[in-house]
Amino acid sequence: MKKSKVNFSKLLFLLLIFLWIIISFFDVGYNFVKLFSESMHWLPLSEFQKGHEVYGNVYDFIVFIGKHTDIKSSILIYSKDDKSYFLGRYYLYPREIRLVLNKNQINQILDKSNFKYVAIDSGQINFKGFIPIASNSSWTIYKQK
């Protein structure tokens, strides 16, 4: 009786190891094929194009802000997307940023805080004490007078 239990457990253990090895070979093969198929898409792209592929227009907006603002400045960003804040924290460092999701709150925040720049991701808004310094069809950056 004891021998059959030991043989069964050894057989089960060997079967599990065999399955593990087989699955590992398929996994390595899949990753090897995927390496070439994905490389063909990503290798010829520039860093900007890769960022746009991954994050979309939010990345373009953050790069636009980075090009038109001073490194050590504070920026109030109005955007409809929370990604702007998190990407901004990463790509705009050491700039201090704050995100506003509601247009009505912008003037209230500007009255209480001292921001050097205001970046808007849709259209244009007139702010007291700010002048537009850069804009394109979608985004506008304002600088404090």
Contacts in CASP RR format, 6 or more apart in sequence:
PFRMAT RR
TARGET T0000
AUTHOR 0000-0000-0000
METHOD contacts of the structure
MODEL  1
MKKSKVNFSKLLFLLLIFLWIIISFFDVGYNFVKLFSESMHWLPLSEFQK
GHEVYGNVYDFIVFIGKHTDIKSSILIYSKDDKSYFLGRYYLYPREIRLV
LNKNQINQILDKSNFKYVAIDSGQINFKGFIPIASNSSWTIYKQK
42 50 0 8 1.000
45 53 0 8 1.000
48 63 0 8 1.000
51 59 0 8 1.000
52 59 0 8 1.000
52 60 0 8 1.000
55 83 0 8 1.000
55 87 0 8 1.000
57 138 0 8 1.000
58 79 0 8 1.000
58 81 0 8 1.000
58 83 0 8 1.000
58 84 0 8 1.000
58 87 0 8 1.000
59 87 0 8 1.000
59 91 0 8 1.000
61 79 0 8 1.000
61 84 0 8 1.000
61 119 0 8 1.000
61 121 0 8 1.000
61 138 0 8 1.000
61 139 0 8 1.000
62 84 0 8 1.000
62 87 0 8 1.000
62 88 0 8 1.000
62 91 0 8 1.000
62 92 0 8 1.000
63 91 0 8 1.000
64 119 0 8 1.000
64 134 0 8 1.000
64 136 0 8 1.000
64 139 0 8 1.000
64 141 0 8 1.000
65 75 0 8 1.000
65 77 0 8 1.000
65 88 0 8 1.000
65 92 0 8 1.000
65 117 0 8 1.000
65 119 0 8 1.000
65 139 0 8 1.000
65 141 0 8 1.000
66 91 0 8 1.000
66 92 0 8 1.000
66 95 0 8 1.000
67 134 0 8 1.000
68 133 0 8 1.000
68 134 0 8 1.000
68 141 0 8 1.000
69 75 0 8 1.000
69 92 0 8 1.000
69 95 0 8 1.000
69 116 0 8 1.000
69 117 0 8 1.000
69 119 0 8 1.000
69 141 0 8 1.000
70 95 0 8 1.000
70 116 0 8 1.000
71 94 0 8 1.000
71 95 0 8 1.000
72 94 0 8 1.000
72 95 0 8 1.000
73 95 0 8 1.000
73 96 0 8 1.000
73 116 0 8 1.000
73 117 0 8 1.000
74 95 0 8 1.000
74 96 0 8 1.000
74 97 0 8 1.000
74 98 0 8 1.000
74 113 0 8 1.000
74 114 0 8 1.000
74 115 0 8 1.000
74 116 0 8 1.000
74 117 0 8 1.000
75 92 0 8 1.000
75 95 0 8 1.000
75 96 0 8 1.000
75 97 0 8 1.000
75 98 0 8 1.000
75 115 0 8 1.000
75 116 0 8 1.000
75 117 0 8 1.000
75 118 0 8 1.000
75 119 0 8 1.000
76 97 0 8 1.000
76 98 0 8 1.000
76 100 0 8 1.000
76 106 0 8 1.000
76 109 0 8 1.000
76 110 0 8 1.000
76 113 0 8 1.000
76 115 0 8 1.000
76 117 0 8 1.000
76 118 0 8 1.000
76 119 0 8 1.000
77 84 0 8 1.000
77 85 0 8 1.000
77 88 0 8 1.000
77 97 0 8 1.000
77 98 0 8 1.000
77 99 0 8 1.000
77 100 0 8 1.000
77 118 0 8 1.000
77 119 0 8 1.000
77 121 0 8 1.000
78 99 0 8 1.000
78 100 0 8 1.000
78 101 0 8 1.000
78 103 0 8 1.000
78 106 0 8 1.000
78 118 0 8 1.000
78 119 0 8 1.000
78 120 0 8 1.000
78 121 0 8 1.000
78 122 0 8 1.000
78 125 0 8 1.000
79 85 0 8 1.000
79 99 0 8 1.000
79 100 0 8 1.000
79 101 0 8 1.000
79 121 0 8 1.000
80 101 0 8 1.000
80 121 0 8 1.000
80 122 0 8 1.000
81 121 0 8 1.000
82 99 0 8 1.000
82 101 0 8 1.000
84 99 0 8 1.000
84 121 0 8 1.000
85 97 0 8 1.000
85 99 0 8 1.000
88 97 0 8 1.000
89 97 0 8 1.000
98 109 0 8 1.000
98 113 0 8 1.000
98 115 0 8 1.000
100 106 0 8 1.000
100 109 0 8 1.000
103 125 0 8 1.000
106 118 0 8 1.000
106 125 0 8 1.000
106 127 0 8 1.000
107 127 0 8 1.000
107 128 0 8 1.000
109 115 0 8 1.000
110 118 0 8 1.000
110 127 0 8 1.000
110 128 0 8 1.000
110 130 0 8 1.000
115 144 0 8 1.000
116 143 0 8 1.000
116 144 0 8 1.000
117 141 0 8 1.000
117 142 0 8 1.000
117 143 0 8 1.000
117 144 0 8 1.000
118 127 0 8 1.000
118 130 0 8 1.000
118 141 0 8 1.000
118 142 0 8 1.000
119 139 0 8 1.000
119 140 0 8 1.000
119 141 0 8 1.000
119 142 0 8 1.000
120 139 0 8 1.000
120 140 0 8 1.000
120 141 0 8 1.000
120 142 0 8 1.000
121 138 0 8 1.000
121 139 0 8 1.000
122 138 0 8 1.000
122 139 0 8 1.000
123 138 0 8 1.000
123 139 0 8 1.000
123 140 0 8 1.000
124 132 0 8 1.000
124 135 0 8 1.000
124 140 0 8 1.000
125 140 0 8 1.000
127 142 0 8 1.000
129 144 0 8 1.000
129 145 0 8 1.000
130 142 0 8 1.000
130 143 0 8 1.000
130 144 0 8 1.000
130 145 0 8 1.000
131 142 0 8 1.000
131 143 0 8 1.000
131 145 0 8 1.000
132 140 0 8 1.000
132 141 0 8 1.000
132 142 0 8 1.000
133 141 0 8 1.000
133 142 0 8 1.000
133 143 0 8 1.000
134 140 0 8 1.000
134 141 0 8 1.000
135 141 0 8 1.000
END
